[in-house]
Amino acid sequence: MVSTSLRRHDYAATVTAFLSVSDDPPTMLVSLYAGSRIGEAVAATGTWALSLLRSKHQGAADWLASPGTPVEGLLARVPYRRGPATGS
């Protein structure tokens, strides 16, 4: 799952793959559709978080992968905590 926060709104989406680019500094690559809400939010903020979900979180992954999910209350159905580095 990739997430970010922009103008008091949380954005998150399920991604199917990511790539480790560098260990020093730690750098990850995720491809997002530029016209998507999450893609636009990540581009605007410049910060994002990558969360690895376990199989018990399949419901959350399905919810975040569903087209037309609301921006308001998007994460209300998903247990989460903000990361200290980015707030995402």
Residue pairs with C-beta under 8 A, 6 or more apart in sequence:
1 12
1 13
1 14
1 15
1 50
1 51
1 53
1 60
1 61
1 64
2 12
2 13
2 15
2 30
2 32
2 38
2 42
2 48
2 49
2 50
2 51
3 10
3 11
3 12
3 13
3 48
3 49
3 51
3 75
3 80
3 88
4 10
4 11
4 12
4 38
4 41
4 42
4 45
4 47
4 48
4 49
4 86
4 88
5 11
5 41
5 45
5 82
5 87
5 88
6 41
6 44
6 45
9 41
9 71
9 72
9 74
10 71
10 74
10 75
11 37
11 38
11 41
11 42
11 71
11 74
12 38
12 64
12 74
12 75
12 78
13 32
13 36
13 38
13 64
13 65
14 53
14 61
14 62
14 64
14 65
15 30
15 31
15 32
15 50
17 31
18 28
18 29
18 30
18 50
19 28
19 29
19 30
20 27
20 28
20 29
21 27
21 28
21 29
28 50
30 48
30 50
32 38
32 39
32 42
33 39
34 40
34 43
37 71
42 48
47 86
47 87
47 88
48 86
48 88
49 83
49 85
49 86
49 88
51 80
53 60
53 61
60 77
60 78
60 79
63 69
63 77
63 78
64 74
64 78
82 88
